[in-house]
Amino acid sequence: KRPCQATWNFTASWSPMGTLRKSIELESFTDTLLTIQTNSPTEVAEEPDIQPFKVRRPCYLVDMREADVQKSNKHYVNLPQLYPMKVSVDGVGHVWGHKPTPPLAQVPVGQIQEWHVVGVMYHPYHVHVNPYQIVSMRNDPWYKVGDFHDTIFPTQAGVATLRTNIDKFTGHMIAHCHILEHEDTGMMGWWNITGTEGTSYAAAKSLDPTCYEGPFPDTNFWGVY
């Protein structure tokens, strides 16, 4: 009820080996982030009803939760909490450093990848080039199943299943922890996208007939109308 006032505080902490109460906190700082104060209006207005709606998506952001994913495109990604820091895929990992490392895996362009990622509570998992969609995650107040991201850092869930549409571009796709200290001590790698440049996921329209191929609806940068 109005009038009312609310204050939000923030805490910045340095925990090199993780977050929240899961690791040793070396330093922290708390202060006021925002204060909101509201007054009683002279006239009470009715709140409008918010109607449900659906966003028309480009085909590279098609909802992949109902897609069939080939077994060869399913991988287990492990982000360990202890040193040496590295990204491991299907039990194999290499510390990123001064010498070139082999790819995390070979991933074909124009297909969907599914990654079962362990350790995201301690390491914000960031991927370049292609965004991914959360298809499974439990008990997190912010990240929800169906969301698209290029980085996730849940506070209540250490495991997530993600899907990504490997769209058009081939070559190196970097993946790393977005905590700079972890990245710099080796938690980085690259997926090698193979195939023909420009290939898109052929089944996108079957998942969502309204999705569009170009930068805007009803146009297409790649020459298909």
C-alpha positions in Angstrom: 0.0 0.0 0.0 1.1 3.6 -0.6 2.9 5.5 0.6 5.8 3.1 1.1 9.5 2.9 0.9 11.9 0.1 0.1 15.7 -0.2 0.1 17.8 -2.7 -1.7 21.3 -3.5 -0.5 24.1 -5.2 -2.5 27.1 -7.3 -1.4 30.2 -7.7 -3.5 32.4 -10.6 -2.5 35.6 -12.2 -3.6 35.4 -16.0 -3.5 38.0 -17.3 -6.0 36.9 -20.9 -5.7 33.1 -20.5 -5.9 30.1 -18.4 -4.7 27.8 -17.9 -1.8 28.6 -20.3 1.1 30.2 -22.9 -1.1 33.7 -21.5 -0.7 36.0 -19.4 1.3 35.2 -15.7 1.1 38.4 -13.6 1.1 36.8 -10.1 1.0 33.4 -8.5 0.9 31.6 -5.1 0.9 28.0 -4.2 1.5 26.2 -0.9 0.7 22.9 0.5 -0.5 22.1 0.0 -4.1 18.7 1.6 -4.5 16.0 3.3 -2.5 12.4 3.7 -3.8 9.8 5.8 -2.2 6.2 6.1 -3.4 3.4 8.6 -2.4 -0.3 8.2 -2.4 -1.8 9.2 -5.7 -4.6 11.8 -5.8 -6.6 9.3 -8.0 -6.4 5.6 -7.9 -6.0 4.1 -11.4 -7.0 0.6 -12.4 -4.1 -1.7 -13.3 -4.5 -2.9 -16.9 -4.7 -6.5 -17.7 -1.5 -7.9 -19.3 -2.4 -10.1 -22.1 -0.3 -13.1 -22.9 1.7 -12.9 -26.1 4.2 -14.9 -28.1 7.3 -13.3 -29.6 8.1 -14.2 -33.2 11.7 -15.5 -33.2 14.4 -15.8 -35.8 15.0 -19.4 -36.7 18.4 -19.5 -35.0 16.5 -18.8 -31.7 13.8 -21.4 -32.3 12.6 -23.2 -29.2 14.6 -26.4 -29.1 13.0 -28.1 -26.1 11.0 -30.5 -28.3 13.8 -31.1 -30.8 15.3 -34.5 -31.5 19.0 -34.4 -30.8 21.4 -37.0 -32.2 23.3 -39.0 -29.7 26.6 -37.9 -31.1 25.6 -34.3 -30.4 25.1 -34.9 -26.7 28.0 -34.1 -24.4 28.9 -33.9 -20.7 30.6 -30.6 -19.8 32.4 -30.5 -16.4 33.6 -27.3 -14.8 35.6 -28.5 -11.7 35.8 -26.3 -8.6 39.4 -27.3 -7.8 42.6 -26.4 -9.6 43.8 -27.0 -12.2 41.0 -25.0 -13.8 39.8 -26.4 -17.2 36.8 -27.2 -19.2 36.3 -30.9 -19.6 34.0 -32.5 -22.2 33.0 -36.2 -22.0 35.8 -36.7 -19.4 38.6 -35.1 -21.3 39.9 -31.6 -20.6 43.0 -29.5 -21.1 44.3 -26.4 -19.2 44.3 -23.4 -21.5 47.7 -21.8 -21.5 50.6 -20.8 -23.6 50.4 -23.8 -25.9 47.5 -24.6 -28.3 44.9 -27.1 -26.9 42.8 -29.5 -29.0 39.1 -28.7 -29.4 36.6 -29.7 -26.7 34.7 -31.6 -29.4 33.8 -31.5 -33.1 30.4 -30.0 -33.6 28.6 -29.9 -37.0 27.1 -26.7 -38.3 23.3 -26.8 -38.9 22.7 -29.2 -36.0 21.6 -28.9 -32.3 24.0 -29.6 -29.5 22.9 -30.7 -26.1 25.3 -30.1 -23.2 24.8 -31.5 -19.7 26.9 -28.9 -17.7 28.1 -29.6 -14.1 29.6 -26.8 -12.0 27.7 -23.8 -13.2 27.1 -22.6 -9.6 30.8 -22.0 -9.3 31.7 -21.1 -12.9 29.5 -18.8 -15.1 29.6 -20.8 -18.4 30.0 -18.4 -21.3 30.0 -19.4 -25.0 30.8 -17.2 -28.0 29.0 -17.1 -31.4 25.9 -19.1 -30.6 23.5 -18.6 -27.7 22.1 -21.6 -25.8 18.7 -22.4 -24.4 18.1 -23.9 -20.9 16.1 -27.1 -21.2 16.6 -28.4 -17.7 17.5 -26.6 -14.4 16.1 -26.9 -10.9 15.4 -24.4 -8.1 16.9 -21.2 -9.4 15.0 -17.9 -8.8 16.3 -16.2 -12.0 17.2 -18.6 -14.7 14.1 -20.4 -16.1 13.7 -23.4 -18.5 13.2 -22.0 -22.0 15.4 -18.9 -21.5 18.2 -18.1 -24.0 21.5 -16.9 -22.7 25.2 -16.8 -23.6 26.2 -16.9 -19.9 24.5 -18.5 -16.9 25.5 -18.3 -13.2 22.7 -19.8 -11.2 22.8 -19.4 -7.4 20.7 -22.4 -6.5 21.5 -25.0 -9.2 24.9 -26.6 -9.9 23.7 -28.6 -13.0 22.0 -27.5 -16.2 21.1 -29.0 -19.5 21.6 -26.6 -22.4 20.9 -26.8 -26.1 22.4 -24.6 -28.8 21.6 -24.3 -32.5 25.0 -24.3 -34.3 23.9 -21.8 -37.0 25.7 -20.8 -40.2 29.2 -20.1 -38.9 32.1 -22.6 -38.9 35.4 -22.5 -37.1 36.3 -21.8 -33.5 33.6 -21.3 -30.9 35.2 -20.2 -27.6 33.8 -21.4 -24.2 35.1 -20.3 -20.8 34.3 -19.5 -17.2 33.4 -15.8 -17.0 35.3 -15.3 -13.7 38.5 -13.7 -15.0 40.7 -15.4 -12.5 39.4 -18.9 -13.5 39.6 -18.1 -17.2 43.2 -16.9 -16.8 44.2 -20.0 -14.9 43.1 -22.3 -17.7 39.3 -22.7 -17.7 38.8 -22.0 -21.4 38.4 -24.1 -24.5 37.0 -24.1 -28.0 34.4 -26.1 -29.9 35.4 -26.8 -33.5 32.4 -26.1 -35.7 32.7 -28.3 -38.9 30.8 -28.4 -42.2 29.8 -25.9 -44.8 29.7 -22.2 -43.9 26.1 -20.9 -44.1 24.3 -24.1 -43.2 21.2 -23.7 -40.9 19.2 -26.1 -38.8 16.8 -27.7 -41.4 14.1 -28.6 -38.9 13.7 -25.1 -37.4 10.4 -24.5 -39.3 8.9 -27.8 -38.1 9.5 -26.6 -34.5 8.1 -23.1 -35.1 6.5 -22.4 -38.6 6.5 -18.6 -37.7 10.3 -18.3 -37.3 12.2 -16.2 -39.9 15.6 -16.7 -41.6 16.7 -13.1 -42.1 17.6 -10.3 -39.7 14.0 -9.1 -39.7 10.6 -10.9 -40.4 9.7 -11.2 -44.1 13.3 -10.4 -45.3 16.4 -12.5 -45.6 20.0 -11.4 -45.6 21.0 -14.9 -46.8 19.0 -14.5 -50.0 16.0 -16.9 -49.2 12.6 -15.2 -49.1 
